[in-house]
Amino acid sequence: MNKKQIEEVIKAIIAGKYSWACVLILRFNGYDPLHYIPYRTYIRLLKDNYQIDRENASLTNSRT
């Protein structure tokens, strides 16, 4: 994992998103998270965290 990926995992942990941090660790290390967690859980995590990332990006862009 590179430095940016590690920072993303740490941000997820600090935010209390431990399941998402696990997904990120698996993905960043070349594993398929679907081999370890149920499909529905994985899709829910993707949806929840994609929305949060989009909101954070829009907030960052509106501040500049």
N, CA, C, O and CB atoms as a CASP TS submission, in Angstrom:
PFRMAT TS
TARGET T0000
AUTHOR 0000-0000-0000
METHOD Language model
MODEL 1
PARENT N/A
ATOM      1  N   MET     1       0.849  -1.175   0.000  1.00  0.00           N
ATOM      2  CA  MET     1       0.000   0.000   0.000  1.00  0.00           C
ATOM      3  C   MET     1       0.893   1.237   0.000  1.00  0.00           C
ATOM      4  O   MET     1       1.930   1.281   0.663  1.00  0.00           O
ATOM      5  CB  MET     1      -0.965  -0.001   1.223  1.00  0.00           C
ATOM      6  N   ASN     2       0.466   2.225  -0.753  1.00  0.00           N
ATOM      7  CA  ASN     2       1.236   3.465  -0.754  1.00  0.00           C
ATOM      8  C   ASN     2       0.727   4.412   0.345  1.00  0.00           C
ATOM      9  O   ASN     2      -0.250   4.118   1.033  1.00  0.00           O
ATOM     10  CB  ASN     2       1.153   4.151  -2.142  1.00  0.00           C
ATOM     11  N   LYS     3       1.398   5.528   0.489  1.00  0.00           N
ATOM     12  CA  LYS     3       1.094   6.451   1.583  1.00  0.00           C
ATOM     13  C   LYS     3      -0.334   6.983   1.504  1.00  0.00           C
ATOM     14  O   LYS     3      -1.006   7.080   2.530  1.00  0.00           O
ATOM     15  CB  LYS     3       2.076   7.612   1.574  1.00  0.00           C
ATOM     16  N   LYS     4      -0.803   7.323   0.325  1.00  0.00           N
ATOM     17  CA  LYS     4      -2.148   7.858   0.159  1.00  0.00           C
ATOM     18  C   LYS     4      -3.197   6.815   0.552  1.00  0.00           C
ATOM     19  O   LYS     4      -4.202   7.153   1.179  1.00  0.00           O
ATOM     20  CB  LYS     4      -2.366   8.315  -1.293  1.00  0.00           C
ATOM     21  N   GLN     5      -2.970   5.564   0.190  1.00  0.00           N
ATOM     22  CA  GLN     5      -3.898   4.489   0.534  1.00  0.00           C
ATOM     23  C   GLN     5      -3.936   4.266   2.042  1.00  0.00           C
ATOM     24  O   GLN     5      -5.005   4.058   2.615  1.00  0.00           O
ATOM     25  CB  GLN     5      -3.506   3.192  -0.183  1.00  0.00           C
ATOM     26  N   ILE     6      -2.785   4.308   2.676  1.00  0.00           N
ATOM     27  CA  ILE     6      -2.725   4.147   4.132  1.00  0.00           C
ATOM     28  C   ILE     6      -3.473   5.282   4.821  1.00  0.00           C
ATOM     29  O   ILE     6      -4.181   5.055   5.802  1.00  0.00           O
ATOM     30  CB  ILE     6      -1.258   4.102   4.615  1.00  0.00           C
ATOM     31  N   GLU     7      -3.319   6.497   4.314  1.00  0.00           N
ATOM     32  CA  GLU     7      -4.029   7.641   4.886  1.00  0.00           C
ATOM     33  C   GLU     7      -5.538   7.473   4.742  1.00  0.00           C
ATOM     34  O   GLU     7      -6.288   7.843   5.646  1.00  0.00           O
ATOM     35  CB  GLU     7      -3.576   8.944   4.213  1.00  0.00           C
ATOM     36  N   GLU     8      -5.990   6.921   3.623  1.00  0.00           N
ATOM     37  CA  GLU     8      -7.419   6.690   3.416  1.00  0.00           C
ATOM     38  C   GLU     8      -7.955   5.660   4.408  1.00  0.00           C
ATOM     39  O   GLU     8      -9.054   5.817   4.938  1.00  0.00           O
ATOM     40  CB  GLU     8      -7.683   6.224   1.976  1.00  0.00           C
ATOM     41  N   VAL     9      -7.184   4.619   4.655  1.00  0.00           N
ATOM     42  CA  VAL     9      -7.583   3.606   5.637  1.00  0.00           C
ATOM     43  C   VAL     9      -7.635   4.221   7.031  1.00  0.00           C
ATOM     44  O   VAL     9      -8.576   3.964   7.782  1.00  0.00           O
ATOM     45  CB  VAL     9      -6.607   2.402   5.614  1.00  0.00           C
ATOM     46  N   ILE    10      -6.658   5.013   7.383  1.00  0.00           N
ATOM     47  CA  ILE    10      -6.622   5.658   8.696  1.00  0.00           C
ATOM     48  C   ILE    10      -7.812   6.599   8.871  1.00  0.00           C
ATOM     49  O   ILE    10      -8.412   6.642   9.945  1.00  0.00           O
ATOM     50  CB  ILE    10      -5.304   6.430   8.880  1.00  0.00           C
ATOM     51  N   LYS    11      -8.162   7.360   7.816  1.00  0.00           N
ATOM     52  CA  LYS    11      -9.326   8.241   7.880  1.00  0.00           C
ATOM     53  C   LYS    11     -10.593   7.447   8.142  1.00  0.00           C
ATOM     54  O   LYS    11     -11.446   7.884   8.915  1.00  0.00           O
ATOM     55  CB  LYS    11      -9.465   9.041   6.586  1.00  0.00           C
ATOM     56  N   ALA    12     -10.731   6.292   7.514  1.00  0.00           N
ATOM     57  CA  ALA    12     -11.909   5.449   7.726  1.00  0.00           C
ATOM     58  C   ALA    12     -11.960   4.954   9.170  1.00  0.00           C
ATOM     59  O   ALA    12     -13.028   4.927   9.781  1.00  0.00           O
ATOM     60  CB  ALA    12     -11.902   4.253   6.750  1.00  0.00           C
ATOM     61  N   ILE    13     -10.815   4.566   9.714  1.00  0.00           N
ATOM     62  CA  ILE    13     -10.760   4.079  11.090  1.00  0.00           C
ATOM     63  C   ILE    13     -11.106   5.189  12.072  1.00  0.00           C
ATOM     64  O   ILE    13     -11.872   4.971  13.011  1.00  0.00           O
ATOM     65  CB  ILE    13      -9.372   3.510  11.403  1.00  0.00           C
ATOM     66  N   ILE    14     -10.553   6.370  11.866  1.00  0.00           N
ATOM     67  CA  ILE    14     -10.835   7.505  12.748  1.00  0.00           C
ATOM     68  C   ILE    14     -12.319   7.852  12.714  1.00  0.00           C
ATOM     69  O   ILE    14     -12.894   8.239  13.732  1.00  0.00           O
ATOM     70  CB  ILE    14      -9.993   8.732  12.344  1.00  0.00           C
ATOM     71  N   ALA    15     -12.943   7.712  11.530  1.00  0.00           N
ATOM     72  CA  ALA    15     -14.371   8.006  11.393  1.00  0.00           C
ATOM     73  C   ALA    15     -15.242   6.882  11.955  1.00  0.00           C
ATOM     74  O   ALA    15     -16.468   6.993  11.958  1.00  0.00           O
ATOM     75  CB  ALA    15     -14.718   8.243   9.927  1.00  0.00           C
ATOM     76  N   GLY    16     -14.621   5.803  12.430  1.00  0.00           N
ATOM     77  CA  GLY    16     -15.372   4.697  12.999  1.00  0.00           C
ATOM     78  C   GLY    16     -15.946   3.753  11.963  1.00  0.00           C
ATOM     79  O   GLY    16     -16.828   2.951  12.271  1.00  0.00           O
ATOM     80  N   LYS    17     -15.456   3.840  10.744  1.00  0.00           N
ATOM     81  CA  LYS    17     -15.935   2.996   9.646  1.00  0.00           C
ATOM     82  C   LYS    17     -14.997   1.801   9.472  1.00  0.00           C
ATOM     83  O   LYS    17     -14.244   1.716   8.502  1.00  0.00           O
ATOM     84  CB  LYS    17     -16.035   3.812   8.320  1.00  0.00           C
ATOM     85  N   TYR    18     -15.061   0.892  10.425  1.00  0.00           N
ATOM     86  CA  TYR    18     -14.131  -0.227  10.462  1.00  0.00           C
ATOM     87  C   TYR    18     -14.368  -1.211   9.322  1.00  0.00           C
ATOM     88  O   TYR    18     -13.414  -1.762   8.771  1.00  0.00           O
ATOM     89  CB  TYR    18     -14.241  -0.944  11.788  1.00  0.00           C
ATOM     90  N   SER    19     -15.615  -1.434   8.968  1.00  0.00           N
ATOM     91  CA  SER    19     -15.914  -2.338   7.851  1.00  0.00           C
ATOM     92  C   SER    19     -15.362  -1.773   6.552  1.00  0.00           C
ATOM     93  O   SER    19     -14.805  -2.503   5.732  1.00  0.00           O
ATOM     94  CB  SER    19     -17.436  -2.571   7.727  1.00  0.00           C
ATOM     95  N   TRP    20     -15.521  -0.470   6.372  1.00  0.00           N
ATOM     96  CA  TRP    20     -15.006   0.173   5.159  1.00  0.00           C
ATOM     97  C   TRP    20     -13.476   0.113   5.145  1.00  0.00           C
ATOM     98  O   TRP    20     -12.876  -0.097   4.091  1.00  0.00           O
ATOM     99  CB  TRP    20     -15.493   1.646   5.068  1.00  0.00           C
ATOM    100  N   ALA    21     -12.854   0.293   6.285  1.00  0.00           N
ATOM    101  CA  ALA    21     -11.399   0.200   6.364  1.00  0.00           C
ATOM    102  C   ALA    21     -10.936  -1.201   5.960  1.00  0.00           C
ATOM    103  O   ALA    21      -9.927  -1.347   5.270  1.00  0.00           O
ATOM    104  CB  ALA    21     -10.908   0.540   7.790  1.00  0.00           C
ATOM    105  N   CYS    22     -11.663  -2.216   6.382  1.00  0.00           N
ATOM    106  CA  CYS    22     -11.318  -3.588   5.993  1.00  0.00           C
ATOM    107  C   CYS    22     -11.446  -3.784   4.486  1.00  0.00           C
ATOM    108  O   CYS    22     -10.591  -4.418   3.867  1.00  0.00           O
ATOM    109  CB  CYS    22     -12.213  -4.594   6.729  1.00  0.00           C
ATOM    110  N   VAL    23     -12.503  -3.248   3.899  1.00  0.00           N
ATOM    111  CA  VAL    23     -12.688  -3.334   2.442  1.00  0.00           C
ATOM    112  C   VAL    23     -11.523  -2.654   1.732  1.00  0.00           C
ATOM    113  O   VAL    23     -10.977  -3.194   0.769  1.00  0.00           O
ATOM    114  CB  VAL    23     -14.037  -2.685   2.013  1.00  0.00           C
ATOM    115  N   LEU    24     -11.148  -1.478   2.204  1.00  0.00           N
ATOM    116  CA  LEU    24     -10.045  -0.745   1.578  1.00  0.00           C
ATOM    117  C   LEU    24      -8.740  -1.528   1.673  1.00  0.00           C
ATOM    118  O   LEU    24      -7.990  -1.606   0.701  1.00  0.00           O
ATOM    119  CB  LEU    24      -9.879   0.631   2.231  1.00  0.00           C
ATOM    120  N   ILE    25      -8.470  -2.102   2.828  1.00  0.00           N
ATOM    121  CA  ILE    25      -7.237  -2.873   3.004  1.00  0.00           C
ATOM    122  C   ILE    25      -7.213  -4.047   2.034  1.00  0.00           C
ATOM    123  O   ILE    25      -6.194  -4.307   1.394  1.00  0.00           O
ATOM    124  CB  ILE    25      -7.106  -3.377   4.461  1.00  0.00           C
ATOM    125  N   LEU    26      -8.333  -4.753   1.925  1.00  0.00           N
ATOM    126  CA  LEU    26      -8.394  -5.876   0.980  1.00  0.00           C
ATOM    127  C   LEU    26      -8.158  -5.405  -0.447  1.00  0.00           C
ATOM    128  O   LEU    26      -7.358  -5.997  -1.171  1.00  0.00           O
ATOM    129  CB  LEU    26      -9.749  -6.586   1.077  1.00  0.00           C
ATOM    130  N   ARG    27      -8.846  -4.347  -0.855  1.00  0.00           N
ATOM    131  CA  ARG    27      -8.719  -3.858  -2.232  1.00  0.00           C
ATOM    132  C   ARG    27      -7.310  -3.367  -2.528  1.00  0.00           C
ATOM    133  O   ARG    27      -6.751  -3.670  -3.582  1.00  0.00           O
ATOM    134  CB  ARG    27      -9.717  -2.738  -2.488  1.00  0.00           C
ATOM    135  N   PHE    28      -6.738  -2.611  -1.600  1.00  0.00           N
ATOM    136  CA  PHE    28      -5.409  -2.042  -1.828  1.00  0.00           C
ATOM    137  C   PHE    28      -4.323  -3.110  -1.876  1.00  0.00           C
ATOM    138  O   PHE    28      -3.251  -2.880  -2.435  1.00  0.00           O
ATOM    139  CB  PHE    28      -5.084  -1.035  -0.744  1.00  0.00           C
ATOM    140  N   ASN    29      -4.592  -4.266  -1.298  1.00  0.00           N
ATOM    141  CA  ASN    29      -3.615  -5.345  -1.303  1.00  0.00           C
ATOM    142  C   ASN    29      -3.897  -6.389  -2.372  1.00  0.00           C
ATOM    143  O   ASN    29      -3.290  -7.460  -2.377  1.00  0.00           O
ATOM    144  CB  ASN    29      -3.576  -6.003   0.043  1.00  0.00           C
ATOM    145  N   GLY    30      -4.813  -6.078  -3.271  1.00  0.00           N
ATOM    146  CA  GLY    30      -5.060  -6.938  -4.417  1.00  0.00           C
ATOM    147  C   GLY    30      -6.041  -8.076  -4.204  1.00  0.00           C
ATOM    148  O   GLY    30      -6.134  -8.984  -5.030  1.00  0.00           O
ATOM    149  N   TYR    31      -6.774  -8.031  -3.097  1.00  0.00           N
ATOM    150  CA  TYR    31      -7.761  -9.075  -2.831  1.00  0.00           C
ATOM    151  C   TYR    31      -9.151  -8.601  -3.244  1.00  0.00           C
ATOM    152  O   TYR    31      -9.422  -7.401  -3.269  1.00  0.00           O
ATOM    153  CB  TYR    31      -7.748  -9.472  -1.337  1.00  0.00           C
ATOM    154  N   ASP    32     -10.021  -9.540  -3.565  1.00  0.00           N
ATOM    155  CA  ASP    32     -11.399  -9.234  -3.892  1.00  0.00           C
ATOM    156  C   ASP    32     -12.219  -9.311  -2.613  1.00  0.00           C
ATOM    157  O   ASP    32     -12.372 -10.396  -2.052  1.00  0.00           O
ATOM    158  CB  ASP    32     -11.952 -10.201  -4.978  1.00  0.00           C
ATOM    159  N   PRO    33     -12.754  -8.178  -2.133  1.00  0.00           N
ATOM    160  CA  PRO    33     -13.525  -8.203  -0.887  1.00  0.00           C
ATOM    161  C   PRO    33     -14.717  -9.164  -0.926  1.00  0.00           C
ATOM    162  O   PRO    33     -15.163  -9.640   0.118  1.00  0.00           O
ATOM    163  CB  PRO    33     -14.016  -6.815  -0.573  1.00  0.00           C
ATOM    164  N   LEU    34     -15.230  -9.448  -2.116  1.00  0.00           N
ATOM    165  CA  LEU    34     -16.379 -10.343  -2.230  1.00  0.00           C
ATOM    166  C   LEU    34     -16.036 -11.785  -1.865  1.00  0.00           C
ATOM    167  O   LEU    34     -16.936 -12.597  -1.654  1.00  0.00           O
ATOM    168  CB  LEU    34     -16.932 -10.293  -3.636  1.00  0.00           C
ATOM    169  N   HIS    35     -14.772 -12.106  -1.791  1.00  0.00           N
ATOM    170  CA  HIS    35     -14.377 -13.434  -1.334  1.00  0.00           C
ATOM    171  C   HIS    35     -14.464 -13.550   0.193  1.00  0.00           C
ATOM    172  O   HIS    35     -14.388 -14.647   0.745  1.00  0.00           O
ATOM    173  CB  HIS    35     -12.954 -13.752  -1.806  1.00  0.00           C
ATOM    174  N   TYR    36     -14.623 -12.410   0.865  1.00  0.00           N
ATOM    175  CA  TYR    36     -14.582 -12.387   2.321  1.00  0.00           C
ATOM    176  C   TYR    36     -15.845 -11.865   2.985  1.00  0.00           C
ATOM    177  O   TYR    36     -16.111 -12.187   4.143  1.00  0.00           O
ATOM    178  CB  TYR    36     -13.442 -11.568   2.760  1.00  0.00           C
ATOM    179  N   ILE    37     -16.642 -11.050   2.258  1.00  0.00           N
ATOM    180  CA  ILE    37     -17.871 -10.509   2.838  1.00  0.00           C
ATOM    181  C   ILE    37     -19.027 -10.723   1.872  1.00  0.00           C
ATOM    182  O   ILE    37     -18.810 -10.856   0.667  1.00  0.00           O
ATOM    183  CB  ILE    37     -17.713  -9.003   3.173  1.00  0.00           C
ATOM    184  N   PRO    38     -20.257 -10.758   2.388  1.00  0.00           N
ATOM    185  CA  PRO    38     -21.421 -10.963   1.518  1.00  0.00           C
ATOM    186  C   PRO    38     -21.590  -9.822   0.505  1.00  0.00           C
ATOM    187  O   PRO    38     -21.243  -8.671   0.768  1.00  0.00           O
ATOM    188  CB  PRO    38     -22.690 -11.096   2.366  1.00  0.00           C
ATOM    189  N   TYR    39     -22.129 -10.182  -0.644  1.00  0.00           N
ATOM    190  CA  TYR    39     -22.330  -9.230  -1.741  1.00  0.00           C
ATOM    191  C   TYR    39     -23.151  -8.023  -1.292  1.00  0.00           C
ATOM    192  O   TYR    39     -22.778  -6.882  -1.562  1.00  0.00           O
ATOM    193  CB  TYR    39     -23.021  -9.917  -2.922  1.00  0.00           C
ATOM    194  N   ARG    40     -24.264  -8.274  -0.610  1.00  0.00           N
ATOM    195  CA  ARG    40     -25.142  -7.170  -0.196  1.00  0.00           C
ATOM    196  C   ARG    40     -24.436  -6.218   0.757  1.00  0.00           C
ATOM    197  O   ARG    40     -24.615  -5.003   0.673  1.00  0.00           O
ATOM    198  CB  ARG    40     -26.406  -7.715   0.465  1.00  0.00           C
ATOM    199  N   THR    41     -23.646  -6.759   1.648  1.00  0.00           N
ATOM    200  CA  THR    41     -22.889  -5.924   2.583  1.00  0.00           C
ATOM    201  C   THR    41     -21.875  -5.069   1.832  1.00  0.00           C
ATOM    202  O   THR    41     -21.725  -3.880   2.114  1.00  0.00           O
ATOM    203  CB  THR    41     -22.176  -6.795   3.635  1.00  0.00           C
ATOM    204  N   TYR    42     -21.184  -5.680   0.879  1.00  0.00           N
ATOM    205  CA  TYR    42     -20.184  -4.960   0.095  1.00  0.00           C
ATOM    206  C   TYR    42     -20.820  -3.818  -0.691  1.00  0.00           C
ATOM    207  O   TYR    42     -20.293  -2.705  -0.707  1.00  0.00           O
ATOM    208  CB  TYR    42     -19.465  -5.917  -0.858  1.00  0.00           C
ATOM    209  N   ILE    43     -21.950  -4.086  -1.341  1.00  0.00           N
ATOM    210  CA  ILE    43     -22.635  -3.054  -2.124  1.00  0.00           C
ATOM    211  C   ILE    43     -23.111  -1.919  -1.220  1.00  0.00           C
ATOM    212  O   ILE    43     -23.006  -0.748  -1.586  1.00  0.00           O
ATOM    213  CB  ILE    43     -23.828  -3.659  -2.889  1.00  0.00           C
ATOM    214  N   ARG    44     -23.634  -2.262  -0.037  1.00  0.00           N
ATOM    215  CA  ARG    44     -24.076  -1.230   0.897  1.00  0.00           C
ATOM    216  C   ARG    44     -22.905  -0.352   1.335  1.00  0.00           C
ATOM    217  O   ARG    44     -23.030   0.871   1.405  1.00  0.00           O
ATOM    218  CB  ARG    44     -24.746  -1.869   2.122  1.00  0.00           C
ATOM    219  N   LEU    45     -21.776  -0.977   1.628  1.00  0.00           N
ATOM    220  CA  LEU    45     -20.590  -0.211   2.019  1.00  0.00           C
ATOM    221  C   LEU    45     -20.133   0.715   0.898  1.00  0.00           C
ATOM    222  O   LEU    45     -19.777   1.868   1.143  1.00  0.00           O
ATOM    223  CB  LEU    45     -19.452  -1.156   2.411  1.00  0.00           C
ATOM    224  N   LEU    46     -20.145   0.204  -0.334  1.00  0.00           N
ATOM    225  CA  LEU    46     -19.759   1.038  -1.474  1.00  0.00           C
ATOM    226  C   LEU    46     -20.681   2.241  -1.614  1.00  0.00           C
ATOM    227  O   LEU    46     -20.214   3.366  -1.789  1.00  0.00           O
ATOM    228  CB  LEU    46     -19.773   0.219  -2.764  1.00  0.00           C
ATOM    229  N   LYS    47     -21.985   2.008  -1.538  1.00  0.00           N
ATOM    230  CA  LYS    47     -22.952   3.099  -1.675  1.00  0.00           C
ATOM    231  C   LYS    47     -22.789   4.130  -0.568  1.00  0.00           C
ATOM    232  O   LYS    47     -22.737   5.331  -0.833  1.00  0.00           O
ATOM    233  CB  LYS    47     -24.377   2.551  -1.668  1.00  0.00           C
ATOM    234  N   ASP    48     -22.707   3.659   0.674  1.00  0.00           N
ATOM    235  CA  ASP    48     -22.585   4.577   1.809  1.00  0.00           C
ATOM    236  C   ASP    48     -21.330   5.428   1.715  1.00  0.00           C
ATOM    237  O   ASP    48     -21.374   6.632   1.967  1.00  0.00           O
ATOM    238  CB  ASP    48     -22.582   3.802   3.116  1.00  0.00           C
ATOM    239  N   ASN    49     -20.235   4.825   1.363  1.00  0.00           N
ATOM    240  CA  ASN    49     -18.965   5.545   1.353  1.00  0.00           C
ATOM    241  C   ASN    49     -18.755   6.336   0.074  1.00  0.00           C
ATOM    242  O   ASN    49     -18.015   7.320   0.083  1.00  0.00           O
ATOM    243  CB  ASN    49     -17.824   4.581   1.541  1.00  0.00           C
ATOM    244  N   TYR    50     -19.374   5.942  -1.014  1.00  0.00           N
ATOM    245  CA  TYR    50     -19.291   6.729  -2.243  1.00  0.00           C
ATOM    246  C   TYR    50     -20.011   8.049  -2.040  1.00  0.00           C
ATOM    247  O   TYR    50     -19.520   9.090  -2.478  1.00  0.00           O
ATOM    248  CB  TYR    50     -19.895   5.956  -3.445  1.00  0.00           C
ATOM    249  N   GLN    51     -21.174   8.029  -1.380  1.00  0.00           N
ATOM    250  CA  GLN    51     -21.923   9.249  -1.129  1.00  0.00           C
ATOM    251  C   GLN    51     -21.140  10.192  -0.225  1.00  0.00           C
ATOM    252  O   GLN    51     -21.113  11.400  -0.457  1.00  0.00           O
ATOM    253  CB  GLN    51     -23.278   8.923  -0.508  1.00  0.00           C
ATOM    254  N   ILE    52     -20.511   9.646   0.795  1.00  0.00           N
ATOM    255  CA  ILE    52     -19.719  10.470   1.713  1.00  0.00           C
ATOM    256  C   ILE    52     -18.537  11.100   0.985  1.00  0.00           C
ATOM    257  O   ILE    52     -18.252  12.281   1.181  1.00  0.00           O
ATOM    258  CB  ILE    52     -19.222   9.629   2.904  1.00  0.00           C
ATOM    259  N   ASP    53     -17.843  10.323   0.145  1.00  0.00           N
ATOM    260  CA  ASP    53     -16.710  10.850  -0.604  1.00  0.00           C
ATOM    261  C   ASP    53     -17.149  11.949  -1.553  1.00  0.00           C
ATOM    262  O   ASP    53     -16.451  12.953  -1.697  1.00  0.00           O
ATOM    263  CB  ASP    53     -16.017   9.737  -1.377  1.00  0.00           C
ATOM    264  N   ARG    54     -18.297  11.778  -2.206  1.00  0.00           N
ATOM    265  CA  ARG    54     -18.813  12.805  -3.121  1.00  0.00           C
ATOM    266  C   ARG    54     -19.155  14.079  -2.366  1.00  0.00           C
ATOM    267  O   ARG    54     -18.849  15.175  -2.838  1.00  0.00           O
ATOM    268  CB  ARG    54     -20.052  12.290  -3.869  1.00  0.00           C
ATOM    269  N   GLU    55     -19.791  13.954  -1.189  1.00  0.00           N
ATOM    270  CA  GLU    55     -20.146  15.122  -0.395  1.00  0.00           C
ATOM    271  C   GLU    55     -18.894  15.855   0.067  1.00  0.00           C
ATOM    272  O   GLU    55     -18.843  17.084   0.014  1.00  0.00           O
ATOM    273  CB  GLU    55     -21.001  14.714   0.809  1.00  0.00           C
ATOM    274  N   ASN    56     -17.885  15.119   0.518  1.00  0.00           N
ATOM    275  CA  ASN    56     -16.638  15.745   0.958  1.00  0.00           C
ATOM    276  C   ASN    56     -15.949  16.460  -0.190  1.00  0.00           C
ATOM    277  O   ASN    56     -15.404  17.547   0.001  1.00  0.00           O
ATOM    278  CB  ASN    56     -15.699  14.701   1.561  1.00  0.00           C
ATOM    279  N   ALA    57     -15.963  15.875  -1.375  1.00  0.00           N
ATOM    280  CA  ALA    57     -15.330  16.488  -2.539  1.00  0.00           C
ATOM    281  C   ALA    57     -16.067  17.776  -2.920  1.00  0.00           C
ATOM    282  O   ALA    57     -15.430  18.770  -3.267  1.00  0.00           O
ATOM    283  CB  ALA    57     -15.310  15.500  -3.733  1.00  0.00           C
ATOM    284  N   SER    58     -17.391  17.765  -2.860  1.00  0.00           N
ATOM    285  CA  SER    58     -18.142  18.966  -3.222  1.00  0.00           C
ATOM    286  C   SER    58     -17.935  20.063  -2.196  1.00  0.00           C
ATOM    287  O   SER    58     -17.883  21.240  -2.554  1.00  0.00           O
ATOM    288  CB  SER    58     -19.629  18.650  -3.357  1.00  0.00           C
ATOM    289  N   LEU    59     -17.816  19.699  -0.915  1.00  0.00           N
ATOM    290  CA  LEU    59     -17.538  20.702   0.113  1.00  0.00           C
ATOM    291  C   LEU    59     -16.161  21.321  -0.081  1.00  0.00           C
ATOM    292  O   LEU    59     -15.987  22.530   0.072  1.00  0.00           O
ATOM    293  CB  LEU    59     -17.640  20.081   1.507  1.00  0.00           C
ATOM    294  N   THR    60     -15.188  20.488  -0.416  1.00  0.00           N
ATOM    295  CA  THR    60     -13.832  20.974  -0.648  1.00  0.00           C
ATOM    296  C   THR    60     -13.786  21.907  -1.841  1.00  0.00           C
ATOM    297  O   THR    60     -13.126  22.945  -1.794  1.00  0.00           O
ATOM    298  CB  THR    60     -12.874  19.809  -0.859  1.00  0.00           C
ATOM    299  N   ASN    61     -14.482  21.547  -2.910  1.00  0.00           N
ATOM    300  CA  ASN    61     -14.500  22.375  -4.120  1.00  0.00           C
ATOM    301  C   ASN    61     -15.229  23.689  -3.891  1.00  0.00           C
ATOM    302  O   ASN    61     -14.845  24.702  -4.476  1.00  0.00           O
ATOM    303  CB  ASN    61     -15.153  21.620  -5.268  1.00  0.00           C
ATOM    304  N   SER    62     -16.268  23.709  -3.061  1.00  0.00           N
ATOM    305  CA  SER    62     -17.017  24.945  -2.835  1.00  0.00           C
ATOM    306  C   SER    62     -16.246  25.907  -1.948  1.00  0.00           C
ATOM    307  O   SER    62     -16.520  27.107  -1.974  1.00  0.00           O
ATOM    308  CB  SER    62     -18.371  24.638  -2.211  1.00  0.00           C
ATOM    309  N   ARG    63     -15.297  25.425  -1.170  1.00  0.00           N
ATOM    310  CA  ARG    63     -14.497  26.293  -0.299  1.00  0.00           C
ATOM    311  C   ARG    63     -13.401  27.026  -1.046  1.00  0.00           C
ATOM    312  O   ARG    63     -12.904  28.046  -0.570  1.00  0.00           O
ATOM    313  CB  ARG    63     -13.885  25.486   0.813  1.00  0.00           C
ATOM    314  N   THR    64     -13.015  26.520  -2.214  1.00  0.00           N
ATOM    315  CA  THR    64     -11.909  27.163  -2.931  1.00  0.00           C
ATOM    316  C   THR    64     -12.393  28.216  -3.871  1.00  0.00           C
ATOM    317  O   THR    64     -11.589  28.852  -4.552  1.00  0.00           O
ATOM    318  CB  THR    64     -11.108  26.151  -3.690  1.00  0.00           C
TER
END
